[in-house]
Amino acid sequence: MTEPEQDTPASTSRTTLAYVHIRDRIISGDLPPGTWLRERELSSELNVSRVPVREALLQLEADGFTTVGPRHGALVRQMTIQDVNEVFDIRLSIEVSAASIAARQVADGAATDRLLAVMDLAEDLVESEDEDLRAKTNVAIHDEIFRLTGNELLTSVIRPVANRMRWLFGNVVHQDAAVLCHEHRQLCQANCMGQAELASALAIAHIEHSRAPAISQLEGKLPTRRSRGGQSTKNSSPHEQRRP
């Protein structure tokens, strides 16, 4: 009889591998909303046991990507307009504070080399047709701002939100890359100059400038609201009834 896997570095690594693999396929649209994710198929695909797959699915549920089902699997969750608005609301609460804290840390001597390097890469990718890479790089800019805060709790709180932003702006919502890059450059400059109030103001403007076009593009494509049970209430995805 096979012994159950313990919480060792190796098993944790396999869980992380499974999580990243499934998450990235959801973000890319390869696994659309309503797709049923079976533990057996995923463990075979990744050449791991079901334990790390099961743990990865639970983490994906915690991050809002899936709903775990009763038959050793999970359903890729359908996001709604309500979800998207909530993501932007959370960004206003957290990213604005992070921008201010990061700027104060820079004023106290924190190095900005990594932030500037990611910003330079984002500028190089403005004309790229690889939207997923652009989205990852743009998220990385925000990641670096959070890293500059030195606040690990703040960074852990924003991580699932950042993943949803990658899904939105890498697969569903299309932005003007040049405009986005300009806003990021302004935000980075404010942080690098240690100007906390300016960084906060630019963060607010940046988030709200993204919200309106995102909602406009998604209306009619996503359900409007979640039901009390957590599922969308109308305009459901054609994949939602897919079951094993």
C-alpha positions as CSV (number, residue, x, y, z in Angstrom):
1,M,0.0,0.0,0.0
2,T,1.4,3.4,-0.9
3,E,2.2,5.7,2.0
4,P,0.4,9.1,1.9
5,E,2.6,12.0,1.0
6,Q,3.8,14.1,3.9
7,D,4.2,17.9,3.9
8,T,7.9,17.7,2.8
9,P,9.8,20.2,0.6
10,A,9.5,17.8,-2.3
11,S,5.7,17.4,-1.9
12,T,5.3,21.2,-1.4
13,S,7.3,21.7,-4.6
14,R,5.0,19.3,-6.5
15,T,2.0,21.2,-5.2
16,T,3.5,24.5,-6.4
17,L,4.2,22.9,-9.8
18,A,0.6,21.7,-10.1
19,Y,-0.8,25.0,-8.9
20,V,1.2,27.1,-11.4
21,H,0.5,24.8,-14.3
22,I,-3.3,24.8,-13.7
23,R,-3.4,28.5,-12.9
24,D,-1.5,29.5,-16.0
25,R,-3.8,27.4,-18.2
26,I,-6.8,29.1,-16.7
27,I,-5.3,32.6,-17.1
28,S,-4.3,31.9,-20.7
29,G,-7.9,30.7,-21.5
30,D,-6.7,27.2,-22.3
31,L,-9.1,26.0,-19.5
32,P,-12.2,28.2,-19.9
33,P,-14.9,28.8,-17.3
34,G,-17.0,25.7,-16.7
35,T,-14.2,23.3,-17.5
36,W,-14.2,20.3,-15.1
37,L,-10.7,19.6,-13.7
38,R,-10.3,15.9,-12.7
39,E,-7.6,15.0,-10.2
40,R,-6.8,11.7,-12.0
41,E,-6.3,13.4,-15.4
42,L,-4.2,16.2,-13.9
43,S,-2.0,13.9,-11.8
44,S,-1.4,11.8,-14.9
45,E,-0.6,14.9,-17.0
46,L,1.8,16.3,-14.4
47,N,3.2,12.9,-13.5
48,V,2.5,13.4,-9.8
49,S,0.2,11.8,-7.3
50,R,-3.3,13.1,-6.6
51,V,-2.2,14.7,-3.3
52,P,-0.4,17.7,-4.7
53,V,-3.1,18.1,-7.4
54,R,-5.8,18.1,-4.7
55,E,-3.8,20.7,-2.7
56,A,-3.3,22.8,-5.8
57,L,-7.0,22.8,-6.5
58,L,-7.8,23.9,-3.0
59,Q,-5.4,26.8,-3.4
60,L,-6.9,27.7,-6.7
61,E,-10.3,27.8,-5.0
62,A,-8.9,30.1,-2.3
63,D,-7.6,32.4,-5.0
64,G,-11.0,32.5,-6.7
65,F,-10.1,30.5,-9.9
66,T,-12.1,27.3,-9.2
67,T,-14.9,25.7,-7.2
68,V,-14.0,22.4,-5.7
69,G,-16.5,19.7,-6.4
70,P,-17.5,16.5,-4.6
71,R,-16.0,14.0,-7.1
72,H,-12.3,14.5,-6.8
73,G,-12.0,17.6,-9.0
74,A,-13.0,21.2,-9.5
75,L,-14.8,23.5,-11.8
76,V,-13.1,26.5,-13.4
77,R,-15.0,29.5,-12.0
78,Q,-16.9,31.9,-14.1
79,M,-16.0,35.5,-13.2
80,T,-18.7,38.1,-13.2
81,I,-18.8,41.9,-13.5
82,Q,-19.3,42.0,-9.8
83,D,-16.0,40.1,-9.3
84,V,-14.2,42.4,-11.6
85,N,-15.5,45.5,-9.8
86,E,-14.4,43.9,-6.5
87,V,-10.9,43.3,-7.8
88,F,-10.6,47.0,-8.7
89,D,-12.0,48.0,-5.3
90,I,-9.4,45.9,-3.5
91,R,-6.7,47.3,-5.7
92,L,-7.8,50.8,-4.6
93,S,-7.5,49.8,-1.0
94,I,-4.2,48.0,-1.2
95,E,-2.2,49.3,-4.1
96,V,-2.6,52.9,-3.2
97,S,-1.2,52.2,0.3
98,A,1.6,50.1,-1.2
99,A,2.6,52.9,-3.6
100,S,2.9,55.3,-0.7
101,I,4.7,52.9,1.6
102,A,7.2,52.0,-1.2
103,A,7.9,55.6,-1.9
104,R,8.7,56.3,1.7
105,Q,10.9,53.2,1.8
106,V,12.8,54.5,-1.2
107,A,13.2,57.9,0.5
108,D,14.8,56.0,3.4
109,G,17.3,54.4,1.0
110,A,15.6,51.3,-0.5
111,A,17.1,50.3,-3.9
112,T,14.9,50.6,-7.0
113,D,17.1,48.7,-9.5
114,R,14.8,45.8,-9.9
115,L,11.7,48.1,-10.3
116,L,13.5,50.1,-13.0
117,A,14.7,46.9,-14.8
118,V,11.1,45.5,-15.0
119,M,9.9,48.9,-16.2
120,D,12.5,49.0,-18.9
121,L,11.4,45.5,-20.0
122,A,7.7,46.6,-20.1
123,E,8.7,49.5,-22.4
124,D,10.5,47.1,-24.7
125,L,7.4,45.0,-24.9
126,V,5.0,47.8,-25.9
127,E,5.0,46.7,-29.5
128,S,5.0,43.0,-28.8
129,E,2.2,40.8,-29.9
130,D,2.7,38.5,-26.9
131,E,-0.2,39.9,-24.7
132,D,0.3,37.3,-22.0
133,L,4.0,38.3,-21.6
134,R,3.1,41.9,-21.5
135,A,0.4,41.2,-18.8
136,K,3.0,39.2,-16.8
137,T,5.5,42.0,-17.0
138,N,2.9,44.7,-16.1
139,V,1.9,42.6,-13.0
140,A,5.6,42.3,-12.2
141,I,5.9,46.1,-12.0
142,H,3.2,46.1,-9.3
143,D,5.0,43.1,-7.6
144,E,8.2,45.1,-7.4
145,I,6.4,48.1,-5.8
146,F,4.9,45.7,-3.2
147,R,8.4,44.2,-2.6
148,L,9.7,47.7,-2.0
149,T,7.2,48.1,0.9
150,G,9.1,45.4,2.8
151,N,5.6,44.3,4.1
152,E,5.3,40.5,3.5
153,L,1.6,40.5,4.6
154,L,0.7,43.2,2.2
155,T,2.4,41.3,-0.6
156,S,0.7,38.0,0.3
157,V,-2.7,39.7,0.3
158,I,-2.3,41.2,-3.2
159,R,-1.0,37.9,-4.8
160,P,-4.4,36.3,-5.7
161,V,-5.7,39.7,-6.9
162,A,-2.6,40.0,-9.2
163,N,-3.4,36.6,-10.6
164,R,-6.9,37.7,-11.5
165,M,-5.5,40.8,-13.1
166,R,-3.3,38.7,-15.3
167,W,-6.4,36.7,-16.3
168,L,-8.3,39.9,-17.1
169,F,-5.6,41.8,-19.0
170,G,-3.8,38.9,-20.6
171,N,-6.8,37.1,-22.0
172,V,-10.0,39.0,-21.8
173,V,-9.5,42.8,-21.6
174,H,-7.4,44.7,-24.1
175,Q,-5.6,47.9,-23.2
176,D,-3.6,50.5,-25.1
177,A,-0.1,49.2,-24.3
178,A,1.5,52.6,-24.8
179,V,-0.9,54.4,-22.5
180,L,-0.5,51.7,-19.9
181,C,3.3,51.9,-20.1
182,H,3.2,55.7,-19.7
183,E,1.1,55.4,-16.5
184,H,3.4,52.7,-15.2
185,R,6.5,54.9,-15.9
186,Q,4.9,57.9,-14.1
187,L,4.1,55.6,-11.1
188,C,7.6,54.2,-11.1
189,Q,9.2,57.6,-11.3
190,A,7.2,58.9,-8.3
191,N,8.3,55.8,-6.3
192,C,11.9,56.2,-7.3
193,M,11.9,59.9,-6.3
194,G,10.4,58.9,-2.9
195,Q,7.3,61.1,-3.4
196,A,4.6,59.2,-1.4
197,E,1.7,61.5,-2.0
198,L,2.3,61.7,-5.8
199,A,2.7,57.9,-5.9
200,S,-0.6,57.4,-4.2
201,A,-2.4,59.9,-6.5
202,L,-1.0,58.2,-9.6
203,A,-1.9,54.8,-8.3
204,I,-5.6,55.9,-7.9
205,A,-5.7,57.4,-11.3
206,H,-4.0,54.3,-12.9
207,I,-6.5,51.9,-11.3
208,E,-9.6,54.0,-12.2
209,H,-8.4,54.6,-15.8
210,S,-8.3,50.8,-16.2
211,R,-11.6,50.1,-14.6
212,A,-14.0,51.8,-17.0
213,P,-12.7,50.3,-20.2
214,A,-12.4,46.9,-18.6
215,I,-16.1,46.9,-17.5
216,S,-17.1,48.3,-20.9
217,Q,-15.4,45.4,-22.7
218,L,-16.7,42.8,-20.4
219,E,-20.4,43.8,-20.3
220,G,-22.4,41.3,-22.3
221,K,-19.5,38.8,-22.1
222,L,-19.6,38.0,-18.4
223,P,-22.6,37.4,-16.1
224,T,-23.5,40.5,-14.1
225,R,-23.5,39.2,-10.6
226,R,-22.9,36.1,-8.5
227,S,-25.8,34.2,-7.0
228,R,-25.8,33.6,-3.2
229,G,-24.2,30.2,-3.9
230,G,-21.3,31.8,-5.6
231,Q,-22.2,31.0,-9.2
232,S,-23.2,33.5,-11.8
233,T,-26.8,34.5,-12.1
234,K,-27.2,35.0,-15.9
235,N,-25.3,34.9,-19.2
236,S,-23.6,31.7,-18.0
237,S,-20.7,30.3,-19.9
238,P,-21.6,27.5,-22.4
239,H,-18.9,25.4,-20.7
240,E,-20.6,25.6,-17.2
241,Q,-22.6,22.4,-17.6
242,R,-19.6,20.3,-18.6
243,R,-19.1,17.4,-16.2
244,P,-17.2,14.2,-16.1
